[in-house]
Amino acid sequence: MDDHGFILGILLSHIDRADRPLSARVQPDVPNDPPPTIRRKWMEQLESILGALHDGGLVWGDAKAENVLIDRDNNAWITDFGGGYTEGWVDKELAETVDGDLMGMAKIKRLLFASG
């Protein structure tokens, strides 16, 4: 508890996943597997999660498809808040910033909707 009576911490959830990150679930040359409705659902979930992080003054830090897990119920989860960046996903000078997160999310969106 801090000096103002707030409890500081992080809530962790078990992600019952199918052992594959988003990067392994989406193949740009196979636009209907998973179906577009599932891809839209994932993008909406990711945008909502990222917006909540940013509203709370937090950044993802290493935004990339490998750091998104898809659970058995087809829900998207953002993972890996350890900092850093991955070349090709976020420019080094934008690492661990809101702008870097948005750059990574734009690339995730292109991956999800590459053919449409």
DSSP file (Angstrom, degrees, kcal/mol; ACC not computed):
  #  RESIDUE AA STRUCTURE BP1 BP2  ACC     N-H-->O    O-->H-N    N-H-->O    O-->H-N    TCO  KAPPA ALPHA  PHI   PSI    X-CA   Y-CA   Z-CA
    1    1 A M              0   0    0      0, 0.0     6,-0.2     0, 0.0     2,-0.1   0.000 360.0 360.0 360.0 138.4    0.0    0.0    0.0
    2    2 A D    >   -     0   0    0      4,-3.0     3,-1.6     1,-0.1     0, 0.0  -0.212 360.0 -85.7 -89.2-174.5    1.3    3.4   -0.8
    3    3 A D  T 3  S+     0   0    0      1,-0.3    -1,-0.1     2,-0.1     0, 0.0   0.650 126.9  53.0 -66.4 -15.9    1.2    6.7    1.2
    4    4 A H  T 3  S-     0   0    0      2,-0.1    -1,-0.3     0, 0.0     3,-0.1   0.303 121.3-101.5-103.6   7.7   -2.2    7.5   -0.2
    5    5 A G  S <  S+     0   0    0     -3,-1.6     2,-0.3     1,-0.3    -2,-0.1   0.576  77.2 136.6  86.1   9.1   -3.8    4.2    0.7
    6    6 A F        -     0   0    0      1,-0.0    -4,-3.0     0, 0.0     2,-0.6  -0.705  53.1-130.0 -91.0 141.7   -3.7    2.7   -2.8
    7    7 A I        -     0   0    0     -2,-0.3     2,-0.4    -6,-0.2    -1,-0.0  -0.798  22.7-152.6 -89.0 125.9   -2.6   -0.9   -3.3
    8    8 A L        +     0   0    0     -2,-0.6     2,-0.3     2,-0.0     0, 0.0  -0.831  40.8  96.2-101.1 135.2    0.1   -1.1   -6.0
    9    9 A G        -     0   0    0     -2,-0.4     2,-0.4     2,-0.0    -2,-0.0  -0.986  60.8 -96.9 173.2-173.6    0.5   -4.2   -8.0
   10   10 A I        -     0   0    0     -2,-0.3     2,-0.6     2,-0.0    -2,-0.0  -0.998  24.8-134.2-134.5 137.6   -0.3   -6.1  -11.2
   11   11 A L        -     0   0    0     -2,-0.4     2,-0.4     2,-0.0    -2,-0.0  -0.815  22.7-161.4 -92.6 123.2   -3.1   -8.6  -11.8
   12   12 A L        -     0   0    0     -2,-0.6     2,-0.4     2,-0.0    -2,-0.0  -0.873   3.5-164.4-107.5 138.1   -1.8  -11.7  -13.6
   13   13 A S        -     0   0    0     -2,-0.4     2,-0.4     2,-0.0    -2,-0.0  -0.934  24.6-117.3-119.6 143.6   -4.2  -14.0  -15.4
   14   14 A H        -     0   0    0     -2,-0.4     2,-0.7     2,-0.0    -2,-0.0  -0.661  27.4-147.4 -74.2 130.9   -3.5  -17.5  -16.7
   15   15 A I        -     0   0    0     -2,-0.4     2,-1.6    56,-0.0    55,-0.1  -0.895   0.2-152.0-104.9 109.3   -3.8  -17.5  -20.4
   16   16 A D        +     0   0    0     -2,-0.7    56,-3.3     2,-0.1    57,-0.3  -0.636  35.8 174.7 -80.2  92.1   -5.1  -20.9  -21.6
   17   17 A R  E     -A   71   0A   0     -2,-1.6    54,-0.2    54,-0.3    55,-0.0  -0.519  47.8-121.7-105.8 167.0   -3.5  -20.7  -25.0
   18   18 A A  E     -     0   0A   0     52,-1.3    53,-0.1     2,-0.3    -2,-0.1   0.008  61.2-101.0 -93.2  27.2   -3.2  -23.0  -28.0
   19   19 A D  E    S+     0   0A   0      1,-0.1    52,-0.1    51,-0.1    -3,-0.0   0.731  93.5 100.8  62.6  25.7    0.6  -22.8  -27.7
   20   20 A R  E     -     0   0A   0     50,-0.4    50,-1.0     5,-0.0    -2,-0.3  -0.986  62.3-140.2-143.2 132.2    0.9  -20.3  -30.5
   21   21 A P  E >>  -A   69   0A   0      0, 0.0     3,-1.5     0, 0.0     4,-0.9  -0.306  42.1 -94.6 -76.7 171.1    1.3  -16.5  -30.6
   22   22 A L  H >> S+     0   0    0     46,-3.0     4,-1.4    43,-0.7     3,-0.9   0.866 123.5  64.6 -53.6 -39.6   -0.6  -14.3  -33.1
   23   23 A S  H 34 S+     0   0    0     42,-0.9    -1,-0.3    45,-0.3    43,-0.1   0.774 107.4  41.7 -59.3 -26.3    2.4  -14.5  -35.4
   24   24 A A  H <4 S+     0   0    0     -3,-1.5    -1,-0.3    41,-0.2    -2,-0.2   0.579 110.5  57.3 -95.2 -12.3    1.9  -18.2  -35.8
   25   25 A R  H << S+     0   0    0     -3,-0.9     2,-0.5    -4,-0.9    -2,-0.2   0.668 101.4  60.4 -90.2 -18.4   -1.9  -18.0  -36.1
   26   26 A V     <  -     0   0    0     -4,-1.4    -1,-0.1    13,-0.0     3,-0.1  -0.944  56.2-175.9-119.5 125.6   -2.0  -15.6  -39.1
   27   27 A Q    >   -     0   0    0      6,-0.6     3,-2.6    -2,-0.5     6,-0.2  -0.975  20.6-146.6-116.9 117.2   -0.6  -16.4  -42.5
   28   28 A P  T 3  S+     0   0    0      0, 0.0    -1,-0.1     0, 0.0    87,-0.1   0.787  98.9  55.6 -55.0 -29.7   -0.9  -13.4  -44.9
   29   29 A D  T 3  S+     0   0    0      1,-0.2    -3,-0.0     2,-0.1     0, 0.0   0.438 102.7  59.2 -84.9   2.2   -1.4  -15.7  -47.9
   30   30 A V    X   +     0   0    0     -3,-2.6     3,-1.5     3,-0.1    -3,-0.4  -0.711  66.0 174.5-126.6  79.4   -4.3  -17.4  -46.2
   31   31 A P  T 3  S+     0   0    0      0, 0.0    -1,-0.1     0, 0.0    -2,-0.1   0.648  73.6  49.0 -67.6 -17.0   -6.8  -14.6  -45.6
   32   32 A N  T 3  S+     0   0    0      1,-0.2    -2,-0.0     3,-0.1     0, 0.0   0.256  83.7 104.4-108.4  13.9   -9.7  -16.7  -44.3
   33   33 A D  S <  S+     0   0    0     -3,-1.5    -6,-0.6     1,-0.4    -1,-0.2  -0.862  96.6  20.6-136.5 101.4   -7.9  -18.7  -41.7
   34   34 A P  S    S-     0   0    0      0, 0.0    -1,-0.4     0, 0.0     5,-0.1   0.574 118.9-110.9 -73.0 163.4   -8.7  -17.5  -39.2
   35   35 A P    >>  -     0   0    0      0, 0.0     4,-2.0     0, 0.0     3,-0.8  -0.165  23.6-109.1 -62.1 155.2  -11.8  -15.8  -40.6
   36   36 A P  H 3> S+     0   0    0      0, 0.0     4,-2.6     0, 0.0     5,-0.2   0.816 117.4  60.6 -54.8 -33.2  -12.0  -12.0  -40.9
   37   37 A T  H 3> S+     0   0    0      1,-0.2     4,-1.9     2,-0.2     5,-0.1   0.896 106.8  45.6 -64.1 -37.9  -14.5  -11.8  -38.0
   38   38 A I  H <> S+     0   0    0     -3,-0.8     4,-2.6     2,-0.2    -1,-0.2   0.902 111.6  52.0 -69.6 -41.6  -11.9  -13.4  -35.7
   39   39 A R  H  X S+     0   0    0     -4,-2.0     4,-2.4     1,-0.2    -2,-0.2   0.912 110.2  48.6 -61.2 -42.7   -9.2  -11.1  -37.0
   40   40 A R  H  X S+     0   0    0     -4,-2.6     4,-2.7     2,-0.2    -1,-0.2   0.913 109.5  53.0 -63.5 -41.8  -11.4   -8.1  -36.4
   41   41 A K  H  X S+     0   0    0     -4,-1.9     4,-2.5     1,-0.2    -2,-0.2   0.937 109.8  48.2 -57.8 -47.7  -12.2   -9.3  -32.9
   42   42 A W  H  X S+     0   0    0     -4,-2.6     4,-2.8     1,-0.2    -1,-0.2   0.921 111.6  49.3 -60.0 -44.9   -8.5   -9.6  -32.1
   43   43 A M  H  X S+     0   0    0     -4,-2.4     4,-2.7     1,-0.2    -1,-0.2   0.917 111.4  49.1 -63.3 -42.7   -7.7   -6.2  -33.4
   44   44 A E  H  X S+     0   0    0     -4,-2.7     4,-2.2     2,-0.2    -1,-0.2   0.912 112.5  48.4 -62.0 -42.6  -10.5   -4.6  -31.4
   45   45 A Q  H  X S+     0   0    0     -4,-2.5     4,-2.7    -5,-0.2    -2,-0.2   0.931 112.6  47.9 -63.3 -45.1   -9.3   -6.4  -28.2
   46   46 A L  H  X S+     0   0    0     -4,-2.8     4,-2.8     1,-0.2     5,-0.2   0.911 111.8  49.4 -63.5 -42.8   -5.7   -5.3  -28.8
   47   47 A E  H  X S+     0   0    0     -4,-2.7     4,-2.3    -5,-0.2    -1,-0.2   0.898 112.6  48.5 -63.4 -39.1   -6.7   -1.7  -29.4
   48   48 A S  H  X S+     0   0    0     -4,-2.2     4,-2.2    -5,-0.2    -2,-0.2   0.934 113.6  45.8 -65.4 -46.7   -8.9   -1.7  -26.3
   49   49 A I  H  X S+     0   0    0     -4,-2.7     4,-2.3     2,-0.2    -2,-0.2   0.937 114.5  47.6 -62.0 -47.2   -6.1   -3.2  -24.1
   50   50 A L  H  X S+     0   0    0     -4,-2.8     4,-2.7     1,-0.2     5,-0.2   0.895 110.4  52.5 -64.5 -39.4   -3.5   -0.9  -25.5
   51   51 A G  H  X S+     0   0    0     -4,-2.3     4,-2.7    -5,-0.2    -1,-0.2   0.906 109.3  49.6 -60.8 -41.9   -5.8    2.1  -25.0
   52   52 A A  H  X S+     0   0    0     -4,-2.2     4,-1.4     2,-0.2    -2,-0.2   0.901 110.8  50.0 -65.1 -40.5   -6.3    1.1  -21.4
   53   53 A L  H  <>S+     0   0    0     -4,-2.3     5,-2.9     2,-0.2     3,-0.4   0.956 113.5  45.0 -59.8 -50.1   -2.5    0.8  -20.8
   54   54 A H  H ><5S+     0   0    0     -4,-2.7     3,-1.8     1,-0.2    -2,-0.2   0.890 109.4  55.1 -63.9 -39.8   -1.9    4.2  -22.3
   55   55 A D  H 3<5S+     0   0    0     -4,-2.7    -1,-0.2     1,-0.3    -2,-0.2   0.818 107.9  51.7 -61.0 -29.3   -4.7    5.8  -20.4
   56   56 A G  T 3<5S-     0   0    0     -4,-1.4    -1,-0.3    -3,-0.4    -2,-0.2   0.347 123.5-106.0 -88.6   5.9   -3.0    4.4  -17.2
   57   57 A G  T < 5S+     0   0    0     -3,-1.8     2,-0.3     1,-0.3    -3,-0.2   0.693  81.2 123.8  79.6  18.6    0.3    5.9  -18.2
   58   58 A L      < -     0   0    0     -5,-2.9     2,-0.3    -6,-0.2    -1,-0.3  -0.765  45.6-152.5-111.4 156.6    1.8    2.6  -19.2
   59   59 A V        -     0   0    0     -2,-0.3    39,-0.1     1,-0.1    24,-0.1  -0.921  18.6-137.8-123.6 155.2    3.4    1.4  -22.4
   60   60 A W        -     0   0    0     -2,-0.3    23,-0.5    37,-0.2     2,-0.2   0.944  30.8-165.8 -72.0 -52.1    3.7   -2.1  -23.9
   61   61 A G  S    S+     0   0    0     36,-0.3    35,-0.9    21,-0.1    -1,-0.1  -0.106  71.4  47.4  96.1 -36.9    7.3   -1.5  -24.9
   62   62 A D  S    S-     0   0    0     18,-0.4     2,-0.5    17,-0.2    23,-0.1  -0.491  73.0-177.6-136.9  64.3    7.8   -4.4  -27.3
   63   63 A A        +     0   0    0      3,-0.1     2,-0.3    -2,-0.1    23,-0.2  -0.521  27.1 123.2 -72.8 114.9    4.8   -4.3  -29.6
   64   64 A K  S >  S-     0   0    0     -2,-0.5     3,-1.6     1,-0.1   -41,-0.1  -0.968  71.4-102.9-164.5 161.2    4.9   -7.2  -32.1
   65   65 A A  G >  S+     0   0    0     -2,-0.3     3,-1.5     1,-0.3   -42,-0.9   0.799 116.1  63.0 -62.5 -30.2    2.8  -10.2  -33.1
   66   66 A E  G 3  S+     0   0    0      1,-0.3    -1,-0.3   -44,-0.2    -3,-0.1   0.720  98.9  57.1 -67.4 -19.2    5.0  -12.6  -31.2
   67   67 A N  G <  S+     0   0    0     -3,-1.6    12,-3.0    -5,-0.1     2,-0.5   0.100  90.1  85.4-100.7  21.6    4.0  -10.8  -28.0
   68   68 A V  E <   - B   0  78A   0     -3,-1.5   -46,-3.0    10,-0.2     2,-0.4  -0.989  63.8-161.8-119.2 121.1    0.3  -11.4  -28.6
   69   69 A L  E     -AB  21  77A   0      8,-2.5     8,-2.4    -2,-0.5     2,-0.5  -0.828   7.4-148.6-102.8 143.8   -1.1  -14.7  -27.3
   70   70 A I  E     - B   0  76A   0    -50,-1.0   -52,-1.3    -2,-0.4   -50,-0.4  -0.951  17.8-146.2-110.4 121.8   -4.4  -16.1  -28.5
   71   71 A D  E >   -A   17   0A   0      4,-2.5     3,-2.0    -2,-0.5   -54,-0.3  -0.210  32.8 -93.4 -82.8 177.8   -6.2  -18.2  -26.0
   72   72 A R  T 3  S+     0   0    0    -56,-3.3   -55,-0.1     1,-0.3    -1,-0.1   0.687 126.4  55.6 -65.7 -18.1   -8.4  -21.3  -26.6
   73   73 A D  T 3  S-     0   0    0    -57,-0.3    -1,-0.3     2,-0.1   -56,-0.1   0.223 121.5-106.5 -96.6  13.6  -11.5  -19.0  -26.7
   74   74 A N  S <  S+     0   0    0     -3,-2.0     2,-0.4     1,-0.2    -2,-0.1   0.861  71.2 144.8  63.6  39.9   -9.9  -16.9  -29.5
   75   75 A N        -     0   0    0     -4,-0.0    -4,-2.5   -30,-0.0     2,-0.4  -0.881  45.5-129.4-104.8 142.2   -9.2  -13.9  -27.2
   76   76 A A  E     -B   70   0A   0     -2,-0.4     2,-0.4    -6,-0.2    -6,-0.2  -0.730  22.7-170.4 -93.2 138.8   -6.1  -11.8  -27.8
   77   77 A W  E     -B   69   0A   0     -8,-2.4    -8,-2.5    -2,-0.4     2,-0.4  -0.996  18.5-135.2-130.4 131.1   -3.7  -11.0  -24.9
   78   78 A I  E     +B   68   0A   0     -2,-0.4     2,-0.3   -10,-0.2   -10,-0.2  -0.722  34.1 175.5 -83.1 132.8   -0.8   -8.6  -24.9
   79   79 A T        +     0   0    0    -12,-3.0   -17,-0.2    -2,-0.4   -12,-0.1  -0.805  36.3  56.7-130.8 172.3    2.3  -10.0  -23.2
   80   80 A D        +     0   0    0     -2,-0.3   -18,-0.4     1,-0.1     3,-0.3   0.998  37.8 170.5  68.9  82.4    5.9   -9.1  -22.5
   81   81 A F        +     0   0    0      1,-0.2    -1,-0.1   -20,-0.1     3,-0.1   0.013  44.4 113.1-103.0  24.9    6.2   -5.9  -20.6
   82   82 A G  S    S-     0   0    0      1,-0.3    -1,-0.2   -20,-0.1   -21,-0.1   0.451  78.2-119.9 -79.8   0.4    9.9   -6.3  -20.0
   83   83 A G        +     0   0    0    -23,-0.5    -1,-0.3    -3,-0.3     2,-0.1  -0.281  64.8  97.3  89.1-179.4   10.9   -3.4  -22.2
   84   84 A G        -     0   0    0     -3,-0.1    12,-0.5    -2,-0.1     2,-0.3  -0.420  58.3-111.4  92.7-170.4   13.0   -3.3  -25.2
   85   85 A Y        -     0   0    0     10,-0.1     2,-0.5    -2,-0.1   -23,-0.1  -0.965  11.7-125.1-155.7 164.8   12.1   -3.3  -28.9
   86   86 A T    >>  -     0   0    0     -2,-0.3     3,-2.4   -23,-0.2     4,-1.7  -0.977  30.9-118.1-122.0 121.1   12.3   -5.6  -31.8
   87   87 A E  T 34 S+     0   0    0     -2,-0.5     4,-0.1     1,-0.3    -2,-0.0  -0.271 102.2  30.2 -55.2 136.6   13.9   -4.4  -35.0
   88   88 A G  T 34 S+     0   0    0      2,-0.2    -1,-0.3     1,-0.0     3,-0.1   0.144 119.7  56.2  96.3 -18.9   11.4   -4.4  -37.8
   89   89 A W  T <4 S+     0   0    0     -3,-2.4     2,-0.4     1,-0.4    18,-0.2   0.764 116.5  13.9-108.1 -44.4    8.5   -3.8  -35.5
   90   90 A V  S  < S-     0   0    0     -4,-1.7    -1,-0.4    13,-0.1    -2,-0.2  -0.999  79.4-113.7-137.3 135.2    9.4   -0.6  -33.7
   91   91 A D    >   -     0   0    0     -2,-0.4     3,-1.9     1,-0.1     4,-0.4  -0.433  30.3-120.8 -65.9 141.8   12.1    2.0  -34.5
   92   92 A K  G >  S+     0   0    0      1,-0.3     3,-1.5     2,-0.2    -1,-0.1   0.866 111.9  55.5 -53.8 -41.8   14.8    2.1  -31.8
   93   93 A E  G 3  S+     0   0    0      1,-0.3    -1,-0.3     7,-0.0     7,-0.1   0.661 109.4  48.2 -69.6 -13.7   14.2    5.7  -31.0
   94   94 A L  G X  S+     0   0    0     -3,-1.9     3,-1.2     5,-0.1     6,-0.6   0.369  81.6 133.4-103.2   2.7   10.5    5.0  -30.3
   95   95 A A  T <  S+     0   0    0     -3,-1.5   -10,-0.1    -4,-0.4   -33,-0.1  -0.260  75.3   8.5 -57.6 137.2   11.2    2.0  -28.1
   96   96 A E  T 3  S+     0   0    0    -35,-0.9     2,-0.3   -12,-0.5    -1,-0.3   0.834 106.8 111.2  60.7  37.4    9.2    2.0  -24.9
   97   97 A T  S <> S-     0   0    0     -3,-1.2     4,-2.2   -36,-0.1   -36,-0.3  -0.896  80.8-112.7-130.7 163.7    7.0    4.9  -25.9
   98   98 A V  H  > S+     0   0    0     -2,-0.3     4,-2.5     1,-0.2     5,-0.2   0.921 120.3  53.3 -59.4 -44.1    3.3    5.4  -26.8
   99   99 A D  H  > S+     0   0    0      1,-0.2     4,-2.1     2,-0.2    -1,-0.2   0.880 107.7  51.0 -61.0 -37.3    4.4    6.2  -30.4
  100  100 A G  H  > S+     0   0    0     -6,-0.6     4,-2.5     2,-0.2    -1,-0.2   0.908 108.9  50.9 -64.8 -41.8    6.4    3.0  -30.5
  101  101 A D  H  X S+     0   0    0     -4,-2.2     4,-2.6     1,-0.2    -2,-0.2   0.920 110.7  49.0 -59.6 -43.6    3.4    1.0  -29.3
  102  102 A L  H  X S+     0   0    0     -4,-2.5     4,-2.1     2,-0.2    -1,-0.2   0.866 109.2  52.7 -66.8 -35.8    1.3    2.6  -32.0
  103  103 A M  H  X S+     0   0    0     -4,-2.1     4,-1.6     2,-0.2    -1,-0.2   0.940 111.7  45.8 -63.3 -46.6    3.9    1.8  -34.7
  104  104 A G  H  X S+     0   0    0     -4,-2.5     4,-2.0     1,-0.2    -2,-0.2   0.897 111.5  52.0 -62.8 -40.7    3.9   -1.9  -33.6
  105  105 A M  H  X S+     0   0    0     -4,-2.6     4,-2.6     1,-0.2    -1,-0.2   0.880 105.3  55.4 -64.8 -37.5    0.1   -2.0  -33.5
  106  106 A A  H  X S+     0   0    0     -4,-2.1     4,-2.0     1,-0.2    -1,-0.2   0.887 109.3  47.6 -61.8 -37.5    0.0   -0.6  -37.1
  107  107 A K  H  X S+     0   0    0     -4,-1.6     4,-2.0     2,-0.2    -2,-0.2   0.860 109.8  52.0 -72.5 -35.1    2.2   -3.5  -38.2
  108  108 A I  H  X S+     0   0    0     -4,-2.0     4,-2.5     2,-0.2    -2,-0.2   0.915 108.9  51.4 -63.5 -42.1    0.1   -6.0  -36.4
  109  109 A K  H  X S+     0   0    0     -4,-2.6     4,-2.2     1,-0.2    -2,-0.2   0.909 108.5  50.7 -62.0 -42.2   -3.0   -4.5  -38.1
  110  110 A R  H  < S+     0   0    0     -4,-2.0    -1,-0.2     1,-0.2    -2,-0.2   0.888 110.1  50.8 -62.8 -38.0   -1.2   -4.9  -41.5
  111  111 A L  H >< S+     0   0    0     -4,-2.0     3,-0.8     1,-0.2    -2,-0.2   0.929 112.8  45.7 -62.8 -44.9   -0.4   -8.5  -40.6
  112  112 A L  H 3< S+     0   0    0     -4,-2.5    -2,-0.2     1,-0.2    -1,-0.2   0.847 127.1  27.5 -67.1 -34.3   -4.1   -9.2  -39.7
  113  113 A F  T >< S+     0   0    0     -4,-2.2     3,-1.3    -5,-0.2    -1,-0.2  -0.091  76.6 133.4-122.5  34.6   -5.5   -7.5  -42.8
  114  114 A A  T <  S+     0   0    0     -3,-0.8    -1,-0.1     1,-0.3    -2,-0.1   0.802  79.9  38.3 -57.5 -34.0   -2.7   -7.9  -45.3
  115  115 A S  T 3         0   0    0     -3,-0.2    -1,-0.3    -4,-0.2    -2,-0.1   0.451 360.0 360.0-100.2   0.2   -5.0   -9.1  -48.1
  116  116 A G    <         0   0    0     -3,-1.3    -2,-0.2   -85,-0.0    -1,-0.1   0.357 360.0 360.0-149.4 360.0   -8.0   -6.9  -47.4
